[in-house]
Amino acid sequence: VQLQAFGGGLVQPGGSLRLSCAASGSIFSIMSMGWYRQAPGKQRELVAAIAGGIINYADSVKGRFTISRDGAKNTGYLQMNSLKPEDTAVYYCKAVVVTASKYEYQYWGQGTLVTVSS
């Protein structure tokens, strides 16, 4: 199983980006998917996560970011609006996947850089 995150880039403050996280391989089901970010010199932090019908957001992004999933495509999304310079970071997706052999594993994507700057 592989996770590929993409959609990062340079955006001005107040702008929007949509990140995608595509899972591929021998997947039976995706139990949960989350987005994390790591800014220079800081620890990786949870941004948003979705598991079943439960969604959680970091306080710093509530009202601005929206996490969603497309089960048919094994893809997750993070819509980021009203971006601020402090949102600048490498964004990683993580998924808990049940493989076709019915084992549960945690996978990380490779990260995509989001830079918010004028």
N, C-alpha and C positions, 0 to 999 in steps of 0.2 A: 504494500500500500504506500502511495506517495501523496503528499499534500503539496500543492503549488499555490503560493500566494502571489497575487499581482494586482496592479492598479495604482500603485504609489506614484508619486511624482512631486513636482513643485507647484504650489498653489499659493495665491495671495491670501492674506487674512480675510476671513469672511467667506471664503470660497468653499467649494465642495469637492469631494472625491468619493468614489466607491471602490472599495477593495473587494476582491474575490478570492475565495479559497476553494480550489478544485481538488477533490479527492479521487484517486484512481487506483485500480488494482482489484484484488480479490476481496470485495466488500460485501458483507451480508447486510449490515446496517450501520448507521452512524448514530451513536448514543448521544453525543454532545459535540458542540463545536464552540470554540472561544477565540477571541482576539486578544492579544497581548501586545504591549509595546515596550520598547526600551530606548530611552533617550541617552545621549552620551553622558557617561559618568553616573548613571542612575541604574537602579535595579529594574528588572523586567516587572511590569505590572499588568494586572488584568484590566482590560478595557470593557469587554462585554462577553457574555456567554449565553448560549441557548442550549437547553436540555429538555426535550419533550416540550411542554408548554411553558416552561419556566425560563424567564429572561432576566439577566442581571446586568447592570451597568455600573461602572465606576462613577462616583459622584461627579467627577470632573467632566464627564461627557454626557450626563443625563440631559435629555432634551435636545441634544445636538446630534448624537450618533444613534443609528438604528441597526441592529443585527437581525439578520434573517437567514433562512435556509431554503433551498430548493431540493427536496428529497429525491426527486426523480433524476436530478443532475448531479447528486452528491456534491453540491456546491454551497458554500456559505458566503454571505456578503456582509460588509460593514459599510453602510452609508454614513458618510461623515459630512455634516453641514456646519456652517458658521465656524470654520476652522480658525484656530488661534495659533500664534507662534509656539506656545507651549505644547501643542499637539505634535510638534516635530519629533519624530522618532522612527525607529525601525519597527514595523508592525509585523507580528507573527500570528499565524493561525495554528490552533491546536485542535485535534479531534480525537475523540475516543471512539474507536471503530471496532465492531465485531466483524471478524473476517469470515470468509466462506467456510473455514474450518471451525467456526464458532468459538474462536478465542478472542478475547478483548484486549486491545492494545491502545496505547496513546501514541499519537504521531504529531510531529511538528512540521510546519512548512518552513521554507527557507528565509522568509522575511522579505518585506518590501518597504523601501524608504519613503516616508512622507515628510516633506519639507514645507513648512508654512512660513513664507517670508515675502516681504514686499520688495 
